[in-house]
Amino acid sequence: MDDLDGELLETLRSLQQRLRRRSHGDVEDLGITPAQGHVLRVVGRCPHPPRMGEVAARLRIAPRSLTDLVDPLEEAGLLRRTPDPGNRRSLLLEPTPAGHGVLAELGRRSRASAAGAFAVLAPADRRRLLELLRRVEQALADEPEDG
C-alpha cells in the first residue's frame, strides 16, 4: 500500500467514525440504541417482512444477538414478530405504525445530517464522489468471500 492508498483508507475510516457519531445522536434521543436503529432501518428497507435469520445475516450478527436487539424494539412497540406462514420455525419482522414513524424521523434526520456533512462539496462533486465510492464498493462486492 502506498502513501496515497493509506491516506485514502485513513480518511475513509475517520469520515465513517465522524458520521457514525453524528448518527448516534440522531437515534439515541428517540429512545433506542444505534444498534436498534440499524435493525429497524434494515427491516424497514425490506420490500416484505424478512425472517429474523435474514436480518441477522444482513447485519452479520448471530441470531441470538439479533433477538437481544429485537426484544426491546418489540417491547417499545416499534417492531412486531409474526410467525412465517411458509415456515413455522421462523419468525418475520415488520415495523409497527409507531416503528414507521420512527423510521420516517430517522430518515429525515439522516438526510439533514448528510446534507450538512457534504455541504462543503458542490452538487457535481457529491455526484462524482458517490460514483467513485460505488465503483470501489462494487469491486469489493465482486471479490470472492473469504472462507
C-alpha positions as a Markdown table, in Angstrom:
| # | Residue | x | y | z |
|---|---|---|---|---|
| 1 | Met | 0.0 | 0.0 | 0.0 |
| 2 | Asp | 1.5 | 3.3 | -1.0 |
| 3 | Asp | 1.0 | 6.6 | 0.9 |
| 4 | Leu | -2.0 | 7.6 | -1.2 |
| 5 | Asp | -3.8 | 4.4 | -0.6 |
| 6 | Gly | -3.0 | 4.6 | 3.1 |
| 7 | Glu | -4.3 | 8.2 | 3.3 |
| 8 | Leu | -7.5 | 7.2 | 1.5 |
| 9 | Leu | -8.1 | 4.4 | 3.9 |
| 10 | Glu | -7.5 | 6.5 | 7.0 |
| 11 | Thr | -9.6 | 9.3 | 5.6 |
| 12 | Leu | -12.5 | 7.0 | 5.0 |
| 13 | Arg | -12.2 | 5.5 | 8.4 |
| 14 | Ser | -12.1 | 8.9 | 10.1 |
| 15 | Leu | -15.1 | 10.0 | 8.0 |
| 16 | Gln | -17.0 | 6.9 | 8.9 |
| 17 | Gln | -16.3 | 7.5 | 12.6 |
| 18 | Arg | -17.4 | 11.1 | 12.5 |
| 19 | Leu | -20.6 | 10.2 | 10.5 |
| 20 | Arg | -21.4 | 7.4 | 12.9 |
| 21 | Arg | -21.0 | 9.8 | 15.9 |
| 22 | Arg | -23.4 | 12.2 | 14.3 |
| 23 | Ser | -26.0 | 9.5 | 13.6 |
| 24 | His | -25.8 | 8.1 | 17.2 |
| 25 | Gly | -27.2 | 11.4 | 18.4 |
| 26 | Asp | -30.0 | 11.1 | 15.8 |
| 27 | Val | -31.0 | 7.8 | 17.2 |
| 28 | Glu | -30.5 | 7.9 | 21.0 |
| 29 | Asp | -32.9 | 10.8 | 21.7 |
| 30 | Leu | -35.6 | 8.7 | 20.1 |
| 31 | Gly | -35.2 | 6.2 | 22.9 |
| 32 | Ile | -33.4 | 3.5 | 21.0 |
| 33 | Thr | -29.7 | 2.5 | 20.7 |
| 34 | Pro | -27.8 | 2.9 | 17.5 |
| 35 | Ala | -27.7 | -0.8 | 17.0 |
| 36 | Gln | -31.5 | -1.0 | 17.4 |
| 37 | Gly | -31.9 | 1.9 | 15.0 |
| 38 | His | -29.8 | -0.1 | 12.5 |
| 39 | Val | -32.1 | -3.2 | 12.9 |
| 40 | Leu | -35.2 | -1.0 | 12.4 |
| 41 | Arg | -33.7 | 0.5 | 9.2 |
| 42 | Val | -32.7 | -2.9 | 7.8 |
| 43 | Val | -36.2 | -4.3 | 8.5 |
| 44 | Gly | -37.9 | -1.1 | 7.1 |
| 45 | Arg | -35.9 | -1.3 | 3.9 |
| 46 | Cys | -37.1 | -4.8 | 3.1 |
| 47 | Pro | -40.0 | -4.9 | 0.5 |
| 48 | His | -41.6 | -7.7 | 2.6 |
| 49 | Pro | -41.3 | -8.7 | 6.2 |
| 50 | Pro | -38.0 | -10.5 | 6.4 |
| 51 | Arg | -37.2 | -13.6 | 8.5 |
| 52 | Met | -35.1 | -12.9 | 11.6 |
| 53 | Gly | -32.4 | -15.1 | 10.1 |
| 54 | Glu | -32.3 | -12.9 | 7.0 |
| 55 | Val | -31.9 | -9.8 | 9.1 |
| 56 | Ala | -29.2 | -11.4 | 11.2 |
| 57 | Ala | -27.3 | -12.3 | 8.1 |
| 58 | Arg | -27.6 | -8.8 | 6.6 |
| 59 | Leu | -26.3 | -7.4 | 9.9 |
| 60 | Arg | -23.6 | -10.1 | 10.1 |
| 61 | Ile | -24.5 | -11.0 | 13.6 |
| 62 | Ala | -25.6 | -14.1 | 15.4 |
| 63 | Pro | -29.4 | -14.8 | 15.5 |
| 64 | Arg | -29.2 | -14.7 | 19.3 |
| 65 | Ser | -27.6 | -11.2 | 19.2 |
| 66 | Leu | -30.5 | -10.1 | 16.9 |
| 67 | Thr | -33.0 | -11.4 | 19.4 |
| 68 | Asp | -31.4 | -9.2 | 22.1 |
| 69 | Leu | -31.8 | -6.2 | 19.8 |
| 70 | Val | -35.4 | -7.0 | 18.7 |
| 71 | Asp | -36.8 | -7.7 | 22.1 |
| 72 | Pro | -36.6 | -4.1 | 23.3 |
| 73 | Leu | -37.9 | -2.8 | 19.9 |
| 74 | Glu | -40.9 | -5.1 | 20.2 |
| 75 | Glu | -41.5 | -4.1 | 23.8 |
| 76 | Ala | -41.4 | -0.4 | 22.7 |
| 77 | Gly | -44.0 | -1.1 | 20.1 |
| 78 | Leu | -41.7 | -0.4 | 17.2 |
| 79 | Leu | -41.3 | -3.9 | 15.7 |
| 80 | Arg | -43.7 | -6.9 | 15.5 |
| 81 | Arg | -42.7 | -10.5 | 15.2 |
| 82 | Thr | -45.1 | -12.8 | 13.4 |
| 83 | Pro | -45.0 | -16.5 | 12.5 |
| 84 | Asp | -43.8 | -17.1 | 9.0 |
| 85 | Pro | -46.7 | -18.9 | 7.2 |
| 86 | Gly | -44.2 | -20.7 | 4.9 |
| 87 | Asn | -42.0 | -22.0 | 7.8 |
| 88 | Arg | -43.5 | -22.5 | 11.2 |
| 89 | Arg | -40.0 | -22.4 | 12.8 |
| 90 | Ser | -39.3 | -18.9 | 11.5 |
| 91 | Leu | -40.5 | -15.5 | 12.6 |
| 92 | Leu | -41.0 | -12.5 | 10.4 |
| 93 | Leu | -40.2 | -8.9 | 11.4 |
| 94 | Glu | -42.1 | -5.8 | 10.4 |
| 95 | Pro | -42.3 | -2.3 | 11.7 |
| 96 | Thr | -45.4 | -1.3 | 13.5 |
| 97 | Pro | -47.1 | 2.1 | 12.7 |
| 98 | Ala | -45.0 | 3.6 | 15.5 |
| 99 | Gly | -41.9 | 2.0 | 14.0 |
| 100 | His | -42.7 | 3.5 | 10.7 |
| 101 | Gly | -43.0 | 6.9 | 12.4 |
| 102 | Val | -39.5 | 6.4 | 14.0 |
| 103 | Leu | -38.1 | 5.3 | 10.6 |
| 104 | Ala | -39.5 | 8.4 | 8.9 |
| 105 | Glu | -37.9 | 10.6 | 11.6 |
| 106 | Leu | -34.6 | 8.7 | 11.4 |
| 107 | Gly | -34.7 | 9.2 | 7.6 |
| 108 | Arg | -35.3 | 12.9 | 7.9 |
| 109 | Arg | -32.5 | 13.3 | 10.5 |
| 110 | Ser | -30.1 | 11.2 | 8.4 |
| 111 | Arg | -30.8 | 13.3 | 5.3 |
| 112 | Ala | -30.3 | 16.5 | 7.2 |
| 113 | Ser | -27.1 | 15.2 | 8.8 |
| 114 | Ala | -25.7 | 14.1 | 5.4 |
| 115 | Ala | -26.7 | 17.4 | 3.8 |
| 116 | Gly | -24.7 | 19.2 | 6.5 |
| 117 | Ala | -21.7 | 16.9 | 6.2 |
| 118 | Phe | -21.5 | 17.1 | 2.5 |
| 119 | Ala | -22.4 | 20.8 | 2.1 |
| 120 | Val | -18.7 | 21.6 | 1.6 |
| 121 | Leu | -19.0 | 19.9 | -1.8 |
| 122 | Ala | -20.8 | 21.3 | -4.9 |
| 123 | Pro | -23.6 | 19.0 | -6.2 |
| 124 | Ala | -21.4 | 17.9 | -9.1 |
| 125 | Asp | -18.6 | 16.9 | -6.7 |
| 126 | Arg | -21.1 | 15.0 | -4.5 |
| 127 | Arg | -22.3 | 13.1 | -7.5 |
| 128 | Arg | -18.7 | 12.3 | -8.6 |
| 129 | Leu | -17.8 | 11.2 | -5.1 |
| 130 | Leu | -20.8 | 8.9 | -5.0 |
| 131 | Glu | -19.9 | 7.4 | -8.4 |
| 132 | Leu | -16.3 | 6.7 | -7.3 |
| 133 | Leu | -17.3 | 5.2 | -4.0 |
| 134 | Arg | -19.9 | 3.0 | -5.7 |
| 135 | Arg | -17.2 | 1.8 | -8.1 |
| 136 | Val | -14.9 | 0.8 | -5.2 |
| 137 | Glu | -17.8 | -0.8 | -3.4 |
| 138 | Gln | -18.8 | -2.8 | -6.4 |
| 139 | Ala | -15.3 | -4.0 | -7.0 |
| 140 | Leu | -15.1 | -5.2 | -3.4 |
| 141 | Ala | -18.5 | -6.9 | -3.7 |
| 142 | Asp | -17.3 | -8.7 | -6.8 |
| 143 | Glu | -14.4 | -10.3 | -4.9 |
| 144 | Pro | -14.9 | -13.8 | -3.6 |
| 145 | Glu | -15.8 | -14.1 | 0.0 |
| 146 | Asp | -13.0 | -15.4 | 2.4 |
| 147 | Gly | -13.7 | -18.6 | 4.0 |
